């Protein structure tokens, strides 16, 4: 009996389409609890759901619209980069942009060459097709990196390098993929034209990102809208305008939209929390939609034909190309300046944490649309490399960081979130601090603390109970303490809540010793007389 298949290409009726799409989305969202509990990268699970729903799965959805998938993927990636920019602190970005930029340019090219040569030697692909495969697999993925690194307790500068690299290496890989796909059709490639095109696009994209970012910050802060819910939509519309306008002006839209997010996330912005919360949800929705669509494009029956070569490329990319790119980049930095020095342990962790994700799978659609020979083979190989590599690296980043002694335990995420809604005054913010047993404020009463001007303790979450702060309230280990500050964020958290009790006890002991010495010390006359005797 031939199984009846649903086809998205043929009109189905709106209700059937919505039911299928909503069910897939619900399954994907609920499955995030599984990924968080077991450390499984969300990418693998979302793509897996798409594969099961596709032509080889129980639902049998026959979907092969590569053009639609590419457009949806590019738009989703722009949204994810904008959201990632909103969450990136400018100080951390500035400290990591130089190594990240080198990894996003020199590192991408080096990985492309190494993977391309390996594909030429060990797979049926010719040299140009191998280089195309290398360009597609060269970038790390912002969604995968942001998701896997969250809560791992990595050092700030390593996390900054990895996040900034994933936010800035897409433009180079995209340009190389399009240029090589075109060159294969023409039969030749202009090397200097490639370099010049990359530099020009990145420069225009960065400049336009700054201009659009400043304009959007001014617009959000100065426009008066009664419906507060429209501010997040205004921010998203402005970001998408920057993305598409930069592409039309021969700049790189992905870099532009990331810079716009970076500028909004680090400027005084009315309705900041509303915008950030909205974009976090939109980014998750974009990520799920993108991965589900990419899963639908995969035909499981074609995977066995490429599995051997794909696994070999996975080994080369993970254990050869990525480590060589990282170590070579950091070696060049060390030779050029003393400011950027990374130990072998740090370089090893950065090498291992360069996760792949949806970006390579999206880029693998480009050769298919341009009719490149062996494009289907490249797409299938990329799918296997991404899934296998993400599974291995995503599950082992945390244990490797602990083994290298480069991670620390992070405080639990606060189950309660307090925000200043509406147009909060400049500098006003809510901060939360988790009190570990070592914090010197543990055991002290609120009235005994000298809080800075402009800072108040708004609430204390103790277990599942909300405690109203009063003068005789005693702080306990495990408390989540919430402050409202009119200051600018740097001085918003009182020092008593951030310092260690060990250091505080030493200071108290030293103060008592000085006090005792001053009480027991002889007067100047007595001392002089005793010394003469």
Secondary structure, 3 states (H helix, E strand, C coil): CCCCCCECCCCCCHHHHHHHHHHHHHHHHHCHHHHHHHCCCHHHHHHHHHHHHCCCCCCCCECCCHHHHHHHHHHHHHHHHHHHHHHCCHHHHHHHHHHHHHHHHHHHHHHHHHHHHHHHHHCCCCHHHHHHHHHHHHCCCHHHHHHHHCCCCECHHHHHHHHHHHHHCHHHHHHHHHHHHHHHHHCCCCHHHHHHHHHHHHHHHHHHHHHHHHHHHHHHHHCCCCCCCHHHHHHHHHHHHHHHHHHHCCCCHHHHHHHHHHHHHCCCCCCHHHHHHHHHHHHHHHHHHHHHHHHHCCCHHHHCCCHHHHHHHHHHHHHHHHHHHHHHHHHHHHHHCCCCCCCHHHHHHHHHCCCCCHHHHHHHHHHHHCCCCCHHHHHHHHHHHHHHHHHHHHHHHHHHHHHCCCECCCCCCCCCCCCCCCCCCCCCEEEEEECCCCECCCCCEHHHCCCCCCEEEEEEEECCEEECCCCCCECCCCCEEEEEECCCCCCCCCHHHCCEHHHHHHHHHHHHHHHHHHHHCCCHHHHHHHHHC
